């Protein structure tokens, strides 16, 4: 668990604190029986309980399946009779239509394998509020649209993956488990809205329990095993293309020729292939025969109302510019781009003095380049991008210089923001919170913010057909509209994955095609394109410098290498954040102090790390100067302090309680320096090492029966 996560846990000291935490997330909270030290349940059945520590304690708890307990009730429960009990929450409509994806790995269950398969057949699960269960599994918590009813059941998403939706119930942190472990929140953020593919799969009216549980086909012919599911998707897409374009059905051999190389590349990139399970090409042949049989019997839904050869204008020859994607949507292939004439690019293009570097943000972001902004979910990248949009669209160089990302915004113009995650009302609230009325008024005619959930749903810019990437008809339409604006200073796409129906994180070809398209768009609109993306959760809390931030960005190296400019945002080290928070008068917490900087750029730019502090409205404000001054001051000791430190070292040595060098001990010298003088651990360690190297201190063993090791003063500093 990360240091920040530990700090978060420590802020919730009692069961009542935790009950209010879960209630604040929208859940209906109820007390739950706990597991006693002897392994029995606290209920009347004791050792005979079939579900120890997992069922509600109040007899009348069913009322809270219809309404949430108020604060008075929570205090009465967890300050009284149920003070030491476990906590549970009711999922479904009563809790704002929140549901849990329960990935179980206990007792040999295959939850992790099924999750990999599920994500491969669809898309990665977005980062959200997440907890580690007492049995070693995971709960991923999502919000579903109010008009959907999410099912509750076992193995609903594959072997070892249950769901808890309407009428469901889960045990939550910090409850104990019969294994001796506790439930722990491992990723603390707001719950994200569920991706459409997951909601559609779990919508009760459409869900077919038997087909999902038995590992057979769902209504679209896809299998729960993601590798098989992707195999079937390829087969179905190719059958549909042949039928609509050529007017015939392919043979099994033709399906193998077109689809098998694509399938192998995709699956190999994500993990084990079906060949490892002795289910490779033979399985592909069987699935192909089966789907062709269904097609001949008019049982394939994807062919319903599609006349043979009705899409011949979408010719799939080598001269084609348009193809039908695996999902049936129209995409435009790469060869639709006008042909290149090498003779247009002779040295006459480079005669005379080279043009000066132009900036969108002075010394930070060059103009006309595609860029990536990466951070973990919930850190504030969407906020800071929206702030930049307002300042580029509404800035006025003659009146006032706006700042963003640690530099001055030096170019203004039209801006378009495509957001896939937030609704129009949510964006409206953000705009009110991060900008002043004057800036909003100036931006009125230049800024266009498109909330995709309210604008007809999310559509991709690029997609894939039979292993070839191309831009979609949707992108073509968007580009046409942008060109009609004339020059566009900035286009923001948030987040990348929502607009790329491709394996953007694992397939280098997908990343390369995306950036080639974005680069061409920058030239066409004479402006910048910035794309928001995620960092990996597993490596973001240990970042101390920009190169580590670069390595933490999710996806292949091609995703970072293909961008002309990449900016990272990461949490400030906890020790530094505590010092800064004390001096600046705010509470330290995850995402309060954030470091940011360029991690890759193809031009000369400011590569220093900036420090941002989150203001009350949620926006990150660059306060690098103040923070640097605080950290620099906290890292210095005057002569009086140095003398006092050496005196304390001598005192403890003579009392046979010497300071220990390491961190993980109550005698830690570094911890004492931090506590006594507010000095960050890294600075204290630098001082200690310097004093040892210069012969002022040594690590020695006390003579005598205690055999203690620790710091001893050799001589006082001059």
Secondary structure, 3 states (H helix, E strand, C coil): CCHHHHHHHHHCCCHHHHHHHHHHCCCEEEEECCECCCCCECCCCHHHCCCCCCCECCCCHHHHHCCCCCHHHHHHHHCCCCCCCEEEEECEHHHCCEEEEEECCHHHCCHHHHHHHHHHHCCCCCCCEEEECCCCCEEEEEECCCCCCECCECCCCCCCEEEECCCCEEEECCCECCCCCECEEEECCCCEECCHHHHHHHECCCCCHHHHHCCCECCCCCECCHHHHHHHHHHHHHHHHHHHHHCCCCCHHHHHHHHHHHHHHHHHHHCCCHHHHCCCHHHHHHHHHHHHHHHHCCCCHHHCCCCCCCCHHHCCCCCCCEEECCCCCEEEEHHHCCCCCHHHHCHHHHCCCCCCCCEEECCCEECCCEEEEEECCCCCHHHHHHHHHHHHHHCECCCECCEECCEEECCCCCEEEEECCCCHHHHHHHHHHHCCHHHHHHHCCCEEEEEHHHCCCCCCCEEEECCEEEEEHHHHHHHHHHHHCCCCCEEEEECHHHHECCCCCCCHHHHHHHHHHHHHHHHHHCCEEEEEEEECHHHCCCCCCHHHHHHHECCCHHHHHCCCEEEEEEECCHHHHHHHHHHHCCCCCCCCEEEEEEEEECCCCCCCCEEEEECCCCCEEECHHHHHHHHHHHCCCCHHHHHHHHHHHHHHHHCCCCCECCCCCCCEHHHHHHHHHCCCHHHHHHHHHHHHHCCCEEEEECCCCCCCEEEEECCCCC
